C-alpha cells in the first residue's frame, strides 16, 4: 500500500510538471547592461526585443516590438512575450548620453519556458568637430586629403576613407558623434605643386559627453 501511495505521488508530480511546461507559451529574455568603459551596471536603460515572424506562409521582413522594459538599479532587465513563429530576433538598448546598440540574437535559441541570456555593453557618447581652413598662400593646384584610421570602431558619421579638398573648396567643418573616452586617430596629406608634400599623423583624446574641437590649416 505504501508503494502504491509513493508511485501515485511521483506520477502526480510529473503530471503537474508537464502540465505547467505545456502551459508555458512565453519567450523569455534577460540580462544586464553595462558601461562599456567602466564595467559598471547601467540603470534605467530602455531595452526592447524586436522580432520578425512567419504567419502561415507569410513572412514579415519588418521588425516589430515584442516586449520592452527598463533596467533596474543593478542593470538587469527581464522581458517576456507570447510565443510566435520566430524568424529573426534582436534586442535594442538605449540610454541618454550613450550610443544606442542593437544586437542580433539566435532565433533558434528561443523556446517556450527557456530563458535566453544576453548581456549588453553601452558606450558613452562624445562629439568631435574638425574645422579645415586653407592657407591664403597656397597655389591653386594644391590639394588636401584627410581620413580617420580607427573610425570603424569609434566614429558613426564618418569612415576610414579619404576625403579630398582643393583650393577652390570652401573652408569646411564636420561634427561626428563618437565613442567617448577614447583616442581618435587621423592622418592628413597636403599635396603641393612644388613637390614638398606634407604627411601628418595625429590622434586626439575625446572625453565622454563633451565636444572636442580640432582645427587644421593647410
Buried (B, 14 or more C-beta within 10 A) or exposed (E): EEEEEEEEEEEEEEEEEEEEEEEBEBBBBBBBBBBBBEEEBBBEBBBBBBBBBEEEEEEEEEBEEBBBBEBBEEBBBBBBBEEBEBEBBBBBBBBEEBBEBEBEBEBEBBEBBEEBEBBBBBBBBBBBEBBBEBEEEBEEEBBBBBBBBBBEEBBEEBEEEEBEBEBEEEEEEEEBBBBBBBEBBBBBBBBBEEEEEEEEEEBBEBEBEEEBEBEBEB
